[in-house]
Amino acid sequence: DHGNTYWSLYAHNDALYKEVGELVESGEQIASVGNSGGLAKAGLYFELRHKGQPVNPTLWLKQRG
């Protein structure tokens, strides 16, 4: 819960390295990929929601490189 009705959701991870409400700095690892949920390959699902509706996360994420 990021406040102002924004949420980020993660699934299929092997481990989470942050707790709800914990600040995340640019470049920090927040989770590691896993193969939970019956996936054939390891992966990590990420979704950003505002007022319960999916939001394109590329508008919020800074590209590195």
Distance bins in CASP14 RR format, pairs under 12 A and 6 or more apart:
PFRMAT RR
TARGET T0000
AUTHOR 0000-0000-0000
RMODE 2
METHOD distances of the structure
MODEL  1
1 7 1 0 1 0 0 0 0 0 0 0 0
1 8 0 0 0 0 1 0 0 0 0 0 0
1 9 0 0 0 0 0 1 0 0 0 0 0
1 19 0 0 0 0 0 1 0 0 0 0 0
1 20 1 0 0 1 0 0 0 0 0 0 0
1 21 1 0 0 1 0 0 0 0 0 0 0
1 22 0 0 0 0 0 1 0 0 0 0 0
1 49 0 0 0 0 0 1 0 0 0 0 0
1 50 0 0 0 0 0 1 0 0 0 0 0
1 52 0 0 0 0 0 1 0 0 0 0 0
2 8 1 0 0 1 0 0 0 0 0 0 0
2 9 0 0 0 0 0 1 0 0 0 0 0
2 20 0 0 0 0 0 1 0 0 0 0 0
2 21 0 0 0 0 1 0 0 0 0 0 0
2 22 0 0 0 0 0 1 0 0 0 0 0
2 23 0 0 0 0 0 1 0 0 0 0 0
2 24 0 0 0 0 1 0 0 0 0 0 0
2 48 0 0 0 0 1 0 0 0 0 0 0
2 49 0 0 0 0 1 0 0 0 0 0 0
2 50 0 0 0 0 1 0 0 0 0 0 0
2 55 0 0 0 0 0 1 0 0 0 0 0
2 60 0 0 0 0 1 0 0 0 0 0 0
3 20 0 0 0 0 0 1 0 0 0 0 0
3 21 0 0 0 0 1 0 0 0 0 0 0
3 49 0 0 0 0 0 1 0 0 0 0 0
3 50 0 0 0 0 0 1 0 0 0 0 0
3 51 0 0 0 0 0 1 0 0 0 0 0
4 49 0 0 0 0 0 1 0 0 0 0 0
4 50 0 0 0 0 1 0 0 0 0 0 0
4 51 0 0 0 0 1 0 0 0 0 0 0
5 48 0 0 0 0 0 1 0 0 0 0 0
5 49 0 0 0 0 1 0 0 0 0 0 0
5 50 1 0 1 0 0 0 0 0 0 0 0
5 51 1 0 1 0 0 0 0 0 0 0 0
5 52 1 0 0 1 0 0 0 0 0 0 0
5 53 0 0 0 0 1 0 0 0 0 0 0
5 55 0 0 0 0 0 1 0 0 0 0 0
6 47 0 0 0 0 0 1 0 0 0 0 0
6 48 1 0 0 1 0 0 0 0 0 0 0
6 49 1 0 0 1 0 0 0 0 0 0 0
6 50 1 0 1 0 0 0 0 0 0 0 0
6 51 0 0 0 0 1 0 0 0 0 0 0
6 52 0 0 0 0 1 0 0 0 0 0 0
6 53 0 0 0 0 0 1 0 0 0 0 0
6 54 0 0 0 0 0 1 0 0 0 0 0
6 55 1 0 0 1 0 0 0 0 0 0 0
6 57 0 0 0 0 0 1 0 0 0 0 0
6 59 0 0 0 0 0 1 0 0 0 0 0
6 60 0 0 0 0 1 0 0 0 0 0 0
7 20 0 0 0 0 0 1 0 0 0 0 0
7 21 0 0 0 0 0 1 0 0 0 0 0
7 46 0 0 0 0 0 1 0 0 0 0 0
7 47 0 0 0 0 1 0 0 0 0 0 0
7 48 1 0 0 1 0 0 0 0 0 0 0
7 49 1 0 1 0 0 0 0 0 0 0 0
7 50 1 0 0 1 0 0 0 0 0 0 0
7 51 0 0 0 0 1 0 0 0 0 0 0
7 52 1 0 0 1 0 0 0 0 0 0 0
7 53 0 0 0 0 0 1 0 0 0 0 0
7 54 0 0 0 0 0 1 0 0 0 0 0
7 55 0 0 0 0 1 0 0 0 0 0 0
7 57 0 0 0 0 0 1 0 0 0 0 0
8 16 0 0 0 0 0 1 0 0 0 0 0
8 18 0 0 0 0 0 1 0 0 0 0 0
8 20 0 0 0 0 0 1 0 0 0 0 0
8 21 0 0 0 0 0 1 0 0 0 0 0
8 22 0 0 0 0 0 1 0 0 0 0 0
8 24 0 0 0 0 1 0 0 0 0 0 0
8 30 0 0 0 0 1 0 0 0 0 0 0
8 31 0 0 0 0 0 1 0 0 0 0 0
8 44 0 0 0 0 0 1 0 0 0 0 0
8 45 0 0 0 0 0 1 0 0 0 0 0
8 46 1 0 0 1 0 0 0 0 0 0 0
8 47 1 0 0 1 0 0 0 0 0 0 0
8 48 1 0 1 0 0 0 0 0 0 0 0
8 49 1 0 0 1 0 0 0 0 0 0 0
8 50 0 0 0 0 0 1 0 0 0 0 0
8 52 0 0 0 0 0 1 0 0 0 0 0
8 54 0 0 0 0 0 1 0 0 0 0 0
8 55 0 0 0 0 1 0 0 0 0 0 0
8 57 0 0 0 0 1 0 0 0 0 0 0
8 60 0 0 0 0 1 0 0 0 0 0 0
8 61 0 0 0 0 0 1 0 0 0 0 0
9 16 0 0 0 0 0 1 0 0 0 0 0
9 20 0 0 0 0 0 1 0 0 0 0 0
9 30 0 0 0 0 0 1 0 0 0 0 0
9 31 0 0 0 0 0 1 0 0 0 0 0
9 44 0 0 0 0 0 1 0 0 0 0 0
9 45 1 0 0 1 0 0 0 0 0 0 0
9 46 1 0 0 1 0 0 0 0 0 0 0
9 47 1 0 1 0 0 0 0 0 0 0 0
9 48 1 0 0 1 0 0 0 0 0 0 0
9 49 1 0 0 1 0 0 0 0 0 0 0
9 52 0 0 0 0 0 1 0 0 0 0 0
9 54 0 0 0 0 1 0 0 0 0 0 0
9 55 0 0 0 0 0 1 0 0 0 0 0
9 57 0 0 0 0 0 1 0 0 0 0 0
10 16 1 0 0 1 0 0 0 0 0 0 0
10 17 0 0 0 0 0 1 0 0 0 0 0
10 18 0 0 0 0 1 0 0 0 0 0 0
10 20 0 0 0 0 0 1 0 0 0 0 0
10 24 0 0 0 0 0 1 0 0 0 0 0
10 30 1 0 0 1 0 0 0 0 0 0 0
10 31 1 0 1 0 0 0 0 0 0 0 0
10 32 0 0 0 0 0 1 0 0 0 0 0
10 33 0 0 0 0 0 1 0 0 0 0 0
10 34 0 0 0 0 0 1 0 0 0 0 0
10 36 0 0 0 0 0 1 0 0 0 0 0
10 43 0 0 0 0 0 1 0 0 0 0 0
10 44 1 0 0 1 0 0 0 0 0 0 0
10 45 1 0 0 1 0 0 0 0 0 0 0
10 46 1 0 1 0 0 0 0 0 0 0 0
10 47 0 0 0 0 1 0 0 0 0 0 0
10 48 0 0 0 0 0 1 0 0 0 0 0
10 57 0 0 0 0 0 1 0 0 0 0 0
11 31 0 0 0 0 1 0 0 0 0 0 0
11 33 0 0 0 0 0 1 0 0 0 0 0
11 34 0 0 0 0 1 0 0 0 0 0 0
11 35 0 0 0 0 0 1 0 0 0 0 0
11 36 1 0 0 1 0 0 0 0 0 0 0
11 37 1 0 0 1 0 0 0 0 0 0 0
11 38 0 0 0 0 0 1 0 0 0 0 0
11 39 0 0 0 0 1 0 0 0 0 0 0
11 43 0 0 0 0 1 0 0 0 0 0 0
11 44 1 0 0 1 0 0 0 0 0 0 0
11 45 1 0 1 0 0 0 0 0 0 0 0
11 46 0 0 0 0 1 0 0 0 0 0 0
11 47 0 0 0 0 1 0 0 0 0 0 0
12 31 0 0 0 0 1 0 0 0 0 0 0
12 32 0 0 0 0 0 1 0 0 0 0 0
12 33 1 0 0 1 0 0 0 0 0 0 0
12 34 1 0 1 0 0 0 0 0 0 0 0
12 35 1 0 0 1 0 0 0 0 0 0 0
12 36 1 0 1 0 0 0 0 0 0 0 0
12 37 1 0 0 1 0 0 0 0 0 0 0
12 38 0 0 0 0 1 0 0 0 0 0 0
12 39 1 0 1 0 0 0 0 0 0 0 0
12 40 0 0 0 0 0 1 0 0 0 0 0
12 41 0 0 0 0 1 0 0 0 0 0 0
12 42 1 0 0 1 0 0 0 0 0 0 0
12 43 1 0 1 0 0 0 0 0 0 0 0
12 44 1 0 1 0 0 0 0 0 0 0 0
12 45 1 0 1 0 0 0 0 0 0 0 0
12 46 0 0 0 0 1 0 0 0 0 0 0
12 47 0 0 0 0 0 1 0 0 0 0 0
13 29 0 0 0 0 0 1 0 0 0 0 0
13 30 0 0 0 0 1 0 0 0 0 0 0
13 31 1 0 1 0 0 0 0 0 0 0 0
13 32 1 0 0 1 0 0 0 0 0 0 0
13 33 1 0 0 1 0 0 0 0 0 0 0
13 34 1 0 1 0 0 0 0 0 0 0 0
13 35 0 0 0 0 1 0 0 0 0 0 0
13 36 1 0 0 1 0 0 0 0 0 0 0
13 37 0 0 0 0 0 1 0 0 0 0 0
13 39 0 0 0 0 0 1 0 0 0 0 0
13 42 0 0 0 0 1 0 0 0 0 0 0
13 43 1 0 0 1 0 0 0 0 0 0 0
13 44 1 0 1 0 0 0 0 0 0 0 0
13 45 1 0 0 1 0 0 0 0 0 0 0
13 46 0 0 0 0 1 0 0 0 0 0 0
14 29 0 0 0 0 0 1 0 0 0 0 0
14 31 1 0 0 1 0 0 0 0 0 0 0
14 32 1 0 1 0 0 0 0 0 0 0 0
14 33 1 0 0 1 0 0 0 0 0 0 0
14 34 1 1 0 0 0 0 0 0 0 0 0
14 35 1 0 0 1 0 0 0 0 0 0 0
14 36 1 0 0 1 0 0 0 0 0 0 0
14 37 0 0 0 0 0 1 0 0 0 0 0
14 39 0 0 0 0 0 1 0 0 0 0 0
14 42 1 0 0 1 0 0 0 0 0 0 0
14 43 0 0 0 0 1 0 0 0 0 0 0
14 44 0 0 0 0 1 0 0 0 0 0 0
15 29 0 0 0 0 1 0 0 0 0 0 0
15 30 0 0 0 0 1 0 0 0 0 0 0
15 31 1 0 0 1 0 0 0 0 0 0 0
15 32 1 0 1 0 0 0 0 0 0 0 0
15 33 0 0 0 0 1 0 0 0 0 0 0
15 34 0 0 0 0 1 0 0 0 0 0 0
15 36 0 0 0 0 0 1 0 0 0 0 0
15 44 0 0 0 0 0 1 0 0 0 0 0
16 22 0 0 0 0 0 1 0 0 0 0 0
16 24 0 0 0 0 0 1 0 0 0 0 0
16 29 0 0 0 0 0 1 0 0 0 0 0
16 30 1 0 0 1 0 0 0 0 0 0 0
16 31 1 0 1 0 0 0 0 0 0 0 0
16 32 0 0 0 0 1 0 0 0 0 0 0
16 33 0 0 0 0 0 1 0 0 0 0 0
16 34 0 0 0 0 0 1 0 0 0 0 0
16 36 0 0 0 0 0 1 0 0 0 0 0
16 44 0 0 0 0 0 1 0 0 0 0 0
17 24 0 0 0 0 1 0 0 0 0 0 0
17 27 0 0 0 0 0 1 0 0 0 0 0
17 28 1 0 0 1 0 0 0 0 0 0 0
17 29 1 0 1 0 0 0 0 0 0 0 0
17 30 1 0 1 0 0 0 0 0 0 0 0
17 31 1 0 0 1 0 0 0 0 0 0 0
17 32 1 0 0 1 0 0 0 0 0 0 0
18 24 1 0 1 0 0 0 0 0 0 0 0
18 25 0 0 0 0 0 1 0 0 0 0 0
18 28 1 0 0 1 0 0 0 0 0 0 0
18 29 0 0 0 0 1 0 0 0 0 0 0
18 30 1 0 1 0 0 0 0 0 0 0 0
18 31 1 0 0 1 0 0 0 0 0 0 0
18 32 0 0 0 0 0 1 0 0 0 0 0
19 30 0 0 0 0 0 1 0 0 0 0 0
19 31 0 0 0 0 0 1 0 0 0 0 0
20 30 0 0 0 0 0 1 0 0 0 0 0
21 30 0 0 0 0 0 1 0 0 0 0 0
22 28 0 0 0 0 1 0 0 0 0 0 0
22 30 0 0 0 0 1 0 0 0 0 0 0
23 30 0 0 0 0 0 1 0 0 0 0 0
24 30 1 0 1 0 0 0 0 0 0 0 0
24 31 0 0 0 0 0 1 0 0 0 0 0
24 60 0 0 0 0 0 1 0 0 0 0 0
24 61 0 0 0 0 0 1 0 0 0 0 0
25 62 0 0 0 0 0 1 0 0 0 0 0
26 60 0 0 0 0 0 1 0 0 0 0 0
26 61 0 0 0 0 1 0 0 0 0 0 0
26 62 1 0 0 1 0 0 0 0 0 0 0
26 63 0 0 0 0 0 1 0 0 0 0 0
26 64 0 0 0 0 1 0 0 0 0 0 0
26 65 0 0 0 0 0 1 0 0 0 0 0
27 61 0 0 0 0 0 1 0 0 0 0 0
27 62 0 0 0 0 1 0 0 0 0 0 0
27 63 0 0 0 0 0 1 0 0 0 0 0
27 64 1 0 0 1 0 0 0 0 0 0 0
27 65 0 0 0 0 0 1 0 0 0 0 0
29 44 0 0 0 0 0 1 0 0 0 0 0
30 44 0 0 0 0 1 0 0 0 0 0 0
30 46 0 0 0 0 1 0 0 0 0 0 0
31 42 0 0 0 0 0 1 0 0 0 0 0
31 43 0 0 0 0 1 0 0 0 0 0 0
31 44 1 0 1 0 0 0 0 0 0 0 0
31 45 0 0 0 0 1 0 0 0 0 0 0
31 46 0 0 0 0 1 0 0 0 0 0 0
32 42 0 0 0 0 1 0 0 0 0 0 0
32 43 0 0 0 0 1 0 0 0 0 0 0
32 44 1 0 0 1 0 0 0 0 0 0 0
33 39 0 0 0 0 1 0 0 0 0 0 0
33 41 0 0 0 0 1 0 0 0 0 0 0
33 42 1 0 1 0 0 0 0 0 0 0 0
33 43 1 0 1 0 0 0 0 0 0 0 0
33 44 1 0 1 0 0 0 0 0 0 0 0
33 45 0 0 0 0 1 0 0 0 0 0 0
33 46 0 0 0 0 0 1 0 0 0 0 0
34 40 0 0 0 0 0 1 0 0 0 0 0
34 41 0 0 0 0 1 0 0 0 0 0 0
34 42 1 0 1 0 0 0 0 0 0 0 0
34 43 1 0 1 0 0 0 0 0 0 0 0
34 44 1 0 0 1 0 0 0 0 0 0 0
34 45 0 0 0 0 0 1 0 0 0 0 0
35 41 1 0 0 1 0 0 0 0 0 0 0
35 42 1 0 1 0 0 0 0 0 0 0 0
35 43 1 0 0 1 0 0 0 0 0 0 0
35 44 0 0 0 0 0 1 0 0 0 0 0
35 45 0 0 0 0 0 1 0 0 0 0 0
36 42 0 0 0 0 1 0 0 0 0 0 0
36 43 0 0 0 0 1 0 0 0 0 0 0
36 44 0 0 0 0 0 1 0 0 0 0 0
36 45 0 0 0 0 1 0 0 0 0 0 0
37 43 0 0 0 0 0 1 0 0 0 0 0
37 44 0 0 0 0 0 1 0 0 0 0 0
37 45 0 0 0 0 1 0 0 0 0 0 0
39 45 0 0 0 0 1 0 0 0 0 0 0
45 54 0 0 0 0 0 1 0 0 0 0 0
45 57 0 0 0 0 0 1 0 0 0 0 0
46 54 0 0 0 0 0 1 0 0 0 0 0
46 55 0 0 0 0 0 1 0 0 0 0 0
46 56 0 0 0 0 0 1 0 0 0 0 0
46 57 1 0 0 1 0 0 0 0 0 0 0
46 58 0 0 0 0 0 1 0 0 0 0 0
46 60 0 0 0 0 0 1 0 0 0 0 0
46 61 0 0 0 0 1 0 0 0 0 0 0
47 53 0 0 0 0 0 1 0 0 0 0 0
47 54 1 0 0 1 0 0 0 0 0 0 0
47 55 0 0 0 0 1 0 0 0 0 0 0
47 56 0 0 0 0 0 1 0 0 0 0 0
47 57 1 0 0 1 0 0 0 0 0 0 0
47 60 0 0 0 0 0 1 0 0 0 0 0
48 54 1 0 0 1 0 0 0 0 0 0 0
48 55 1 0 1 0 0 0 0 0 0 0 0
48 56 1 0 0 1 0 0 0 0 0 0 0
48 57 1 0 1 0 0 0 0 0 0 0 0
48 58 0 0 0 0 1 0 0 0 0 0 0
48 59 0 0 0 0 1 0 0 0 0 0 0
48 60 1 0 0 1 0 0 0 0 0 0 0
48 61 0 0 0 0 1 0 0 0 0 0 0
49 55 1 0 0 1 0 0 0 0 0 0 0
49 56 0 0 0 0 0 1 0 0 0 0 0
49 57 0 0 0 0 1 0 0 0 0 0 0
49 60 0 0 0 0 0 1 0 0 0 0 0
50 56 0 0 0 0 0 1 0 0 0 0 0
50 57 0 0 0 0 0 1 0 0 0 0 0
50 59 0 0 0 0 0 1 0 0 0 0 0
50 60 0 0 0 0 1 0 0 0 0 0 0
55 61 0 0 0 0 0 1 0 0 0 0 0
57 63 0 0 0 0 0 1 0 0 0 0 0
END
